Amino acid sequence: MEYNLEELTPILIKLSQKYTSFDSTSISYSTAEQLMGAITYCLDMASQGEDYSLSTSKLPLEELYEKGLAAVNEKTKQALAEYNQLMKNFKTYNVVVLKDTVRTGLFEFFKHYDTRFKPQDTILTLDYPVLYDLSDKKGINAIAPYIKCITIEQRFLSRFPREMIAHILNSRCKAYRLLFDNIVE
C-alpha cells in the first residue's frame, strides 16, 4: 500500500515521542526515516492480515498501524515459540554456517528485535541458505518463514542416520563443514 506523508505524520509524531521517551520533540532525519519505515511495515502487516477486509481498510491509519504493530508482535511471539521448539532437537550436522545462523544468529535476532521502532530490520544476514527465496522479505516476515524452512529441513534430515548424512556430505566435499550450501540440497 502507498500512503502520503500528510496521512502518516500524526503517527510519526506519536511514535517519535515514544522513541524519545517524551523528552524531546526533535529527532534526526535518519531516525525519522527509520520510524517511517516502522510505520509502513506495520501498516503493510495490517493489510496482509487474515482479518483485513473492506471494513478494516476504512479504519483510520492510526488504528490500522496499531493493528499492524499487534500483528508484528504476535508473529514474533509465534516465531519465537517455533524457534524454541526447533532448538529442542536441533542438529548442526557439523555445518558451521548452519550452527552459527540458527543457534547464534536467530537467538540474537530475538534478543535484539525491536517490534515498535525497527520491525523492518532483519538484523542478521541468514547466511545458511534455505530452499525458499526470502530475498524480498524483511524483519519478522523473513525470520518466521526461515524458521519454518529450517524446521522442515530438520524433520526431513532426522529420518536418516546422522552417519549417512555426514558420509554423503563428506563424499561431496571434504570441507563440507565450512560450505555455505544447503545440506538438504
ABEGO torsion letter per residue (X at the ends): XBBBAAAAAAAAAAAAAAAAGGABABBBAAAAAAAAAAAAAAAAAAAABAABBAAAAABBAAAAAAAAAAAAAAAAAAAAAAAAAAAAABBAGGBAAAAAAAAAAAAAAAAABBAAAAAABAGBAGABBBABBAAABBEAAAAAAAAAAAAAAAAAAAABBAAAAAAAAAAABAAAAABABBAAX
